[in-house]
């Protein structure tokens, strides 16, 4: 569950993502895309929530936008979050929200 930013938000630097998850070993993965429909992944990583494995925990990710690659495009983008399946590593419980990336 992504609580911040809200869908369609114009984000600022640093990008702060907050929410809650109930995931295996409290790990939630994320990717930030830019370029609208092209979906260029400009950064990805993971966060560890305060709880997991059947219990909801909170997480926070702070991302410095100035570290994005040179092919970063301001405008439409997305935050995509998921957990990796403990069985086969595939993405499960995928959540995607649209955002507006700023000029850097």
Secondary structure as GFF3:
##gff-version 3
##sequence-region A 1 104
A	DSSP	beta_strand	2	4	.	.	.	ID=ss1
A	DSSP	beta_strand	15	21	.	.	.	ID=ss2
A	DSSP	three_ten_helix	24	26	.	.	.	ID=ss3
A	DSSP	beta_strand	27	34	.	.	.	ID=ss4
A	DSSP	three_ten_helix	36	38	.	.	.	ID=ss5
A	DSSP	beta_strand	40	48	.	.	.	ID=ss6
A	DSSP	beta_strand	57	63	.	.	.	ID=ss7
A	DSSP	three_ten_helix	65	67	.	.	.	ID=ss8
A	DSSP	beta_strand	75	84	.	.	.	ID=ss9
A	DSSP	beta_strand	91	101	.	.	.	ID=ss10
###
